[in-house]
Amino acid sequence: MTLSDQTTPLGARDASSDDMVLPFEVPALGVRGRLVRIGSVVDDVIRRHEYPQPVAAVLGEAVALTGLLGALLKFDGKFILQTKTDGPVNFLVVDFTSPGKLRGLAQYDAEKLTKLMANGNTDTSQLLGEGHLAMTIDQGRDMERYQGVVALEGQSLSDAAHSYFKQSEQIPTMVKLSSAPLIDIKHEGWRAGGILIQHLPKEGGARAPDLPPGDVPGGLEGVPEFEEDDNWAKAKFLLETVEDHELLDPMLSSEKLLYRLFHEDGVRVFPDLSLEWHCHCSRERTTEMLSQFSVEDKRYMIKDGQVEVTCEFCNTTYRFDPEELD
């Protein structure tokens, strides 16, 4: 199928902006990318836990980044983003199960967070601190798992993503992320948004960017520097002009936002991918998990005459009578 058969020039249609990833290309600049706008999905992820606002914001950015990168999967599987750091938000995990199911959680050090908030500095890099960001591709049972790891050294999630693609795929990449609560007459709740662009090599023609399978041995030291051309410089400049409120505004469609950015050079969009909140836990899965424990271990779990198991992602508690687990 030719490109013109499967894409639509912007201005010809205006789709919903919520809970979806919209692929696009700017042929004149040699750029393809993804735009994600998330409403109820990220609100559901955040509201299942009583996170302080700075923690919820960085988790929202992680959900947006996972949506962008998970949408690059070309097969049925799972993409997992995870951070482990020494900052106030010391652990984040968000997973994307194709074709578009998201869930996530955050852990934080309340004492460190209080001190940081007292100083009035709660940007993502300060919240995360130093540690690492891991991105894992799980292709399913009996298939090899791939993982790329980059250091977090006082970086934002966007900066870490840039390093990841440079290390893993050696394709120039730029990412912008935003997350915040929105309250107005028609909308209330957390929102998140993000945009990713990649500069495609001229050799071999245009192609959709793929999620890299892993990292390059030796890290960034062995990766050649990209010689930036005028087209990529212009694409980056245009992306820098995107403001947080544009990524989050539910009244601004994804198509209109992309048109604002790239109409001068001609931008085209591909079919969008819908996102939904989904947790994999269930009573049946929990029963199967408990069956792996010894009788003594299960007796130790009994509290007030029942065994209780709470899913960390969705905060759902499953209760069992001890006799059910014998």
C-alpha positions as CSV (number, residue, x, y, z in Angstrom):
1,M,0.0,0.0,0.0
2,T,1.4,3.4,-1.0
3,L,2.0,6.1,1.6
4,S,-0.8,8.2,0.1
5,D,-3.2,5.3,0.6
6,Q,-2.6,5.0,4.3
7,T,-2.1,8.5,5.5
8,T,-4.2,11.7,5.5
9,P,-3.0,15.3,5.1
10,L,-3.6,17.4,8.2
11,G,-6.6,19.7,7.9
12,A,-8.6,16.9,6.2
13,R,-9.8,15.4,9.5
14,D,-9.9,16.1,13.2
15,A,-10.0,13.1,15.5
16,S,-10.3,12.9,19.3
17,S,-7.1,13.8,21.2
18,D,-7.6,11.7,24.3
19,D,-5.9,8.4,25.2
20,M,-4.2,7.8,21.9
21,V,-0.9,7.8,20.1
22,L,-0.8,9.4,16.7
23,P,2.1,8.5,14.3
24,F,3.1,11.2,11.8
25,E,5.8,12.1,9.3
26,V,7.3,15.3,7.9
27,P,8.9,14.0,4.6
28,A,10.5,17.4,3.8
29,L,12.5,17.3,7.0
30,G,13.2,13.5,7.0
31,V,11.3,13.1,10.3
32,R,8.8,10.6,11.6
33,G,7.4,10.5,15.1
34,R,4.6,9.9,17.6
35,L,2.4,12.2,19.5
36,V,0.6,10.9,22.7
37,R,-2.3,12.6,24.5
38,I,-3.6,10.9,27.6
39,G,-6.5,11.8,29.8
40,S,-8.6,9.2,31.7
41,V,-5.9,6.5,31.4
42,V,-3.2,8.5,33.3
43,D,-5.8,9.8,35.7
44,D,-6.8,6.3,36.5
45,V,-3.2,5.3,37.0
46,I,-2.6,8.2,39.4
47,R,-5.8,8.2,41.4
48,R,-5.5,4.6,42.5
49,H,-2.8,5.8,44.9
50,E,-2.7,9.0,47.1
51,Y,0.5,10.4,45.5
52,P,1.7,13.8,46.4
53,Q,1.4,16.1,43.3
54,P,5.1,16.1,42.3
55,V,5.2,12.3,42.4
56,A,2.0,12.1,40.4
57,A,3.5,14.5,37.8
58,V,6.7,12.4,37.2
59,L,4.6,9.2,37.0
60,G,2.4,10.9,34.4
61,E,5.5,11.7,32.4
62,A,6.6,8.1,32.6
63,V,3.2,6.9,31.4
64,A,3.4,9.3,28.4
65,L,6.9,8.1,27.6
66,T,5.9,4.5,27.9
67,G,2.9,5.1,25.6
68,L,5.2,6.7,23.0
69,L,7.8,3.9,23.1
70,G,5.3,1.0,23.5
71,A,3.5,2.1,20.4
72,L,6.7,1.4,18.4
73,L,6.4,-2.4,19.1
74,K,5.9,-4.3,15.8
75,F,4.6,-7.4,17.5
76,D,2.4,-8.6,20.4
77,G,4.4,-8.2,23.6
78,K,5.1,-5.9,26.5
79,F,7.3,-2.9,26.9
80,I,8.4,-2.0,30.4
81,L,9.9,1.3,31.6
82,Q,11.5,1.2,35.0
83,T,13.7,3.6,37.1
84,K,15.6,2.9,40.2
85,T,17.3,6.0,41.8
86,D,18.4,7.7,45.0
87,G,16.0,10.6,44.6
88,P,12.7,11.3,46.4
89,V,10.9,9.3,43.7
90,N,13.2,6.3,44.0
91,F,11.2,3.8,41.8
92,L,8.9,4.0,38.8
93,V,7.5,1.3,36.7
94,V,5.1,1.5,33.8
95,D,4.2,-1.3,31.4
96,F,2.6,-1.2,28.0
97,T,1.0,-4.4,26.7
98,S,0.2,-4.3,23.0
99,P,-1.9,-3.2,21.4
100,G,-2.4,-0.3,23.9
101,K,-2.9,-1.3,27.6
102,L,-1.1,0.8,30.2
103,R,-0.6,0.6,34.0
104,G,2.0,2.1,36.3
105,L,3.1,2.9,39.9
106,A,5.6,5.0,41.8
107,Q,7.4,4.7,45.1
108,Y,8.8,7.6,47.0
109,D,10.7,8.6,50.1
110,A,8.4,11.0,52.0
111,E,11.2,12.6,54.0
112,K,13.3,13.4,50.9
113,L,10.2,14.6,49.1
114,T,9.3,17.0,51.9
115,K,12.8,18.5,52.0
116,L,12.8,19.0,48.2
117,M,9.3,20.6,48.2
118,A,10.4,22.9,51.0
119,N,13.2,24.2,48.7
120,G,10.6,24.8,45.9
121,N,12.4,22.6,43.4
122,T,10.4,19.7,42.1
123,D,11.4,19.3,38.5
124,T,11.7,15.7,37.2
125,S,15.5,15.6,37.4
126,Q,15.5,16.6,41.0
127,L,12.7,14.1,41.9
128,L,14.6,11.2,40.3
129,G,18.1,11.9,41.3
130,E,20.8,9.5,40.2
131,G,20.4,5.8,39.3
132,H,19.3,4.1,36.1
133,L,16.5,3.8,33.6
134,A,15.8,0.4,32.1
135,M,13.6,-0.3,29.1
136,T,12.6,-3.9,28.6
137,I,11.0,-5.6,25.6
138,D,9.2,-8.8,26.5
139,Q,8.1,-10.8,23.4
140,G,6.2,-13.4,25.4
141,R,6.8,-16.9,26.8
142,D,9.7,-18.8,25.4
143,M,11.0,-15.7,23.6
144,E,14.2,-13.7,24.4
145,R,13.8,-10.5,26.5
146,Y,15.8,-7.5,25.5
147,Q,16.8,-4.7,27.8
148,G,18.5,-1.3,27.4
149,V,19.8,0.5,30.4
150,V,21.0,4.1,30.6
151,A,22.3,6.1,33.6
152,L,20.2,8.7,35.3
153,E,22.5,11.4,36.5
154,G,20.2,14.3,37.4
155,Q,18.4,14.0,34.1
156,S,14.8,14.3,33.1
157,L,13.0,11.4,31.5
158,S,13.2,13.1,28.2
159,D,17.0,13.4,28.4
160,A,17.3,9.8,29.4
161,A,15.2,8.8,26.4
162,H,17.6,10.8,24.1
163,S,20.5,8.9,25.6
164,Y,18.8,5.6,25.2
165,F,18.1,6.0,21.5
166,K,21.6,7.3,20.9
167,Q,23.1,4.3,22.7
168,S,20.7,1.7,21.3
169,E,19.7,2.8,17.8
170,Q,22.0,5.6,16.8
171,I,19.2,7.6,15.3
172,P,18.8,11.2,16.5
173,T,15.8,11.4,18.7
174,M,14.1,14.2,20.6
175,V,11.3,13.9,23.2
176,K,9.1,16.3,25.1
177,L,6.9,15.3,28.0
178,S,4.4,17.0,30.3
179,S,1.9,16.0,33.0
180,A,-0.3,18.0,35.3
181,P,-3.8,18.1,36.8
182,L,-6.3,20.0,34.8
183,I,-9.4,21.5,36.3
184,D,-11.9,23.6,34.3
185,I,-15.6,23.8,33.5
186,K,-15.6,20.7,31.3
187,H,-12.6,18.6,32.4
188,E,-11.1,17.6,35.7
189,G,-8.3,15.1,36.3
190,W,-4.7,14.4,35.5
191,R,-3.4,14.6,32.0
192,A,-0.2,13.7,30.2
193,G,1.3,14.3,26.8
194,G,4.4,13.8,24.8
195,I,5.9,14.0,21.4
196,L,8.8,12.0,19.9
197,I,10.6,12.8,16.7
198,Q,13.4,10.9,14.9
199,H,15.6,11.9,12.0
200,L,15.6,9.0,9.5
201,P,18.7,8.2,7.5
202,K,18.6,9.0,3.8
203,E,20.0,5.6,2.9
204,G,17.4,2.9,2.4
205,G,14.5,5.3,2.2
206,A,11.9,6.2,4.7
207,R,10.8,3.8,7.4
208,A,8.8,3.9,10.6
209,P,11.1,4.1,13.7
210,D,11.3,0.8,15.6
211,L,12.0,0.2,19.2
212,P,15.6,-0.8,19.6
213,P,16.2,-4.3,21.0
214,G,19.0,-3.5,23.5
215,D,22.0,-1.4,24.2
216,V,25.3,-1.1,22.4
217,P,28.3,-2.9,24.0
218,G,30.5,-0.3,25.6
219,G,27.7,2.2,26.0
220,L,27.8,5.7,24.4
221,E,31.6,5.6,24.0
222,G,31.4,3.5,20.9
223,V,28.6,5.4,19.2
224,P,29.6,7.7,16.4
225,E,28.5,11.4,16.6
226,F,25.7,12.4,14.3
227,E,26.4,15.2,11.9
228,E,23.4,17.4,12.3
229,D,21.9,18.8,9.1
230,D,19.6,21.8,8.6
231,N,16.5,19.7,8.4
232,W,17.0,18.1,11.8
233,A,18.0,21.4,13.3
234,K,14.8,22.9,12.1
235,A,12.7,19.9,13.4
236,K,14.3,20.2,16.8
237,F,13.7,24.0,16.9
238,L,10.1,23.5,16.0
239,L,9.6,20.9,18.7
240,E,11.2,23.2,21.3
241,T,8.3,25.6,20.6
242,V,5.7,23.2,21.9
243,E,4.4,24.4,25.3
244,D,3.2,22.1,28.1
245,H,-0.4,23.4,27.9
246,E,-0.5,22.5,24.2
247,L,0.4,18.9,25.0
248,L,-2.2,18.8,27.8
249,D,-5.1,20.8,26.4
250,P,-8.1,18.5,25.7
251,M,-9.7,21.1,23.5
252,L,-6.7,21.1,21.1
253,S,-6.7,18.0,18.9
254,S,-3.5,16.1,18.1
255,E,-3.9,17.0,14.4
256,K,-4.2,20.7,15.0
257,L,-1.2,20.6,17.3
258,L,0.9,18.9,14.6
259,Y,-0.4,21.3,12.0
260,R,0.7,24.2,14.2
261,L,4.2,22.8,14.3
262,F,4.9,21.4,10.9
263,H,2.4,22.9,8.4
264,E,5.1,24.9,6.6
265,D,6.9,21.7,5.6
266,G,3.9,19.4,5.1
267,V,2.9,16.9,7.8
268,R,1.0,13.7,7.4
269,V,-0.6,11.4,10.0
270,F,-1.0,7.6,10.1
271,P,-3.9,5.7,11.8
272,D,-3.9,6.3,15.6
273,L,-3.5,3.7,18.4
274,S,-6.0,3.8,21.2
275,L,-4.8,3.5,24.8
276,E,-6.6,2.1,27.8
277,W,-5.8,1.5,31.5
278,H,-5.6,-2.2,32.2
279,C,-4.2,-4.2,35.1
280,H,-3.3,-7.8,34.6
281,C,-4.2,-8.9,38.1
282,S,-7.2,-11.1,38.8
283,R,-8.4,-13.4,41.5
284,E,-7.4,-16.4,39.4
285,R,-3.8,-15.1,38.9
286,T,-3.5,-14.3,42.6
287,T,-4.7,-17.8,43.5
288,E,-2.1,-19.3,41.1
289,M,0.6,-17.1,42.7
290,L,-0.3,-18.2,46.2
291,S,-0.3,-21.8,45.2
292,Q,3.5,-21.5,44.9
293,F,3.9,-20.8,48.6
294,S,4.3,-23.5,51.2
295,V,1.5,-24.3,53.7
296,E,3.5,-22.7,56.5
297,D,4.1,-19.5,54.5
298,K,0.4,-19.2,53.7
299,R,-0.5,-19.7,57.4
300,Y,1.9,-16.8,58.2
301,M,-0.1,-14.6,55.8
302,I,-3.4,-15.1,57.6
303,K,-4.7,-11.8,59.1
304,D,-8.0,-11.6,60.9
305,G,-8.9,-15.1,59.6
306,Q,-8.1,-14.4,55.9
307,V,-5.2,-14.1,53.5
308,E,-5.1,-10.7,51.9
309,V,-3.1,-9.8,48.7
310,T,-3.1,-6.3,47.3
311,C,-2.0,-5.5,43.8
312,E,0.6,-2.7,43.9
313,F,-0.5,-1.4,40.5
314,C,-4.3,-1.0,40.9
315,N,-4.5,-1.2,44.7
316,T,-7.2,-4.0,44.4
317,T,-7.2,-6.3,47.5
318,Y,-8.1,-10.0,47.1
319,R,-9.2,-11.9,50.2
320,F,-9.2,-15.7,50.6
321,D,-10.4,-18.0,53.3
322,P,-7.5,-20.2,54.3
323,E,-9.5,-23.3,53.2
324,E,-9.5,-22.0,49.7
325,L,-5.7,-22.2,49.5
326,D,-5.2,-25.7,50.9
